[in-house]
Amino acid sequence: MDITTLGRGGSDTTAVAIAAAIGAKNCYIFSDVDGVYTADPNKISSAQKLAAVSYDEMIEISSEGAKVLHGRCIEIGDKFKIPIVTKSTFNNKAGSIISDIIEENTIKSVVKKDISRISIIGNGIIRNIDKIKEIIDIINDNKLEMLEFNVSESKISIDFKNMVEDNILEKIHDKIRQN
């Protein structure tokens, strides 16, 4: 008999795959966090929990380093249209729902990878010129050297020459979350 381990995201991916196989209406994922936040709440005190996130946005958030859900489980949820509900095993607070509902022009999350990259994720971000300008202003005000600045329909990715401190992430997060 062979034994194998599932690895990171294995339980999430298995749960969503089983939900799809049995035709479940939702798949609930319980973990140590009670949902998807606008930034890592362990680093950014003003991070807020998101009630809803689209599959596409969550795939971007996961691919940029957030560890709430593994990207593969989101892909399966999207393919079989199984809404994924993230909740905490430690409290009864409402979680976040990942589904195919898209809120146009809403910035969802700011993620910092440990490789001097900051990504701002939200559908329609490419049309939010004012927010893009605010991000560039913060970069210039803090004299950060950019290597690359990419904007797509749902993500801004900025690569920097040097590591970016968490206080810069917090400045960007707080600025773009203002209405």
C-alpha positions, 0 to 999 in steps of 0.5 A: 500500500502506498501513502501520499500526502495532499500537500498545500491546498490539498484539502481545499481542492479535494473538498471542492472536487467532492462538492462538484462530484456530488452536485453540492450547492456550496462548498464550505472551507473552514480554516484558521481565518474567517474569510478573504481580506483586503490585505493580510490582517497580520500585517495591515491592521486596517484590512477588512474582510470581503463578503464576496469575491469572484473566482477570477479575482480569487485566483489572482489573489491566490497566485500573488501569494495569499494563502487563504485558498489554493488556486486549484480549488478555485479553478474547480469551483469556477469550472463547476460553478460551486460557490466556495464559502470560507469560514473560521473553525474558531468563530461563527462570523460570516465568511467570504463567498467566492463565486462568479458574481463580479462587482465592476470596478471594485478593488478587492485586495492588496497582496505583497509577495516576499519578492518585492512585488505588490499586486492590487486586485479587483475587476475593472482596475484598468479603468480606475485611472485615479487609483493608479495615479494614487499608487504611483504617487505613493511610490514616488513619494517614498522614492521606491525604484520600480522595475516593472509596472503592469496593469491588466483588466483585474490586476496591477503588479509592481515589481521593485528593485528592493524589498518593500516594507509593510508600511508601504503596503499599508499606505497603498491599501489604505489609500485605495480603499478610501472611497 
